Amino acid sequence: NRIPPTITLPAGWEVCAAGFENELNRELTLNFLHPLKNVEAISVARTGHADDFLFELTRHKHKLAQVHLTWNKEWRPAWPETTFYDSWDEWVASVKAENEE
């Protein structure tokens, strides 16, 4: 579990094992312009009701990326849809605000 002990996952999110980065890399095989292409990412959490995953990034200017996996090989740079976060607190606040909408 790579989630800091001070972080409580927002409602609807659960810890997941590493391994979903394999699906992310598969989706990016033909997507040479996606911002996560060739970025080392490790899956740490996922939503229980959607295909949104949280990845911890290594050697990247952002710490986290929330990605909506499509389960298809993508070629459009906007897919899979990705939002970057600079901290765990920023990600938690964003998800909670989104849940309140």
N, C-alpha and C positions, 0 to 999 in steps of 0.2 A: 504494500500500500504506500504510494508515493505522496499521498495527500497530507499536508501538514496537520499535526494534531490540533492546532488552534482553529482549523476550518471545519465547519459543519456544512455538509452538502445541502443545497437547496432542495425543497420538496420536489419529488419526481426524479431526482438524480440518485444514482447508486454507484458504488465503487465497482470498477471492472478490472479484470486482469489485463496485463499487457498482452498484445497480440493483434488488436484491431488496427495497429499501424500497418500490418500486412495488407489489410483491405484498403487502407488509405493509399499505400504505395501502388497497389494494383490499379486503383482508380486513376492514379496520376501517371500511369505508364505512358500514355500518349499526350499528356497534358503538360507540355514543356513550359508554359507560361504561368502555371499556377504558383502562387506564392509559397506553397509548401513543397514544391518539387525539390527533391534532393535535400530536404531538411530532416534531421533526426528527430522523430516524434515518438512518444510512448503513451499509449492509451492509459488513462487513469480513472475516468468516470464516464457514465452514459445515462441517458434518460431511459426510463422504463417504458415509455409510451411512444418514442420516436427514434429516429436514427441519428440523433445528435450525440456526439462523443466529445469528450474533453481530452486533449493531448497536451502533455508537458513537452516543451521544446528544448533542445540542447543546442548550444552555440547559435542562437538566433536572437535578434534584437527584442523579440517578445518572449515572455515566459510560457504562455498558454495559448492554445488555439481551440476554439469550439468549432467542430466540423459536422456538417450534415452529410453523412455518407449516403451515396446513391446506389451502391451495390452494382454499378456499371462502370466500364472504362469511360472516362470523360475526356473530352478534347477541348471544351470551352473553358477558358481561364477562370470564369466565375464559379465553376463547379468542380469539386464539391464546395458548396457554400461554406465560407470560413470567416470567423471573426476572431481577431487577435486580442489578447489581454496582457497587460504588463505585470499583473499581480493576481494572487488568489482572491484577495479582497475585492478587486475590481470585477473579476468574473462573478463572484457570489452576488455582489450588488446588482450587476447587470441582469443576471438570471432572476433574482427576486423582483426587480422592477418589471421585467417582461411578464412574470407570473401574475403581477397585480393588474396588468392591462386587460 
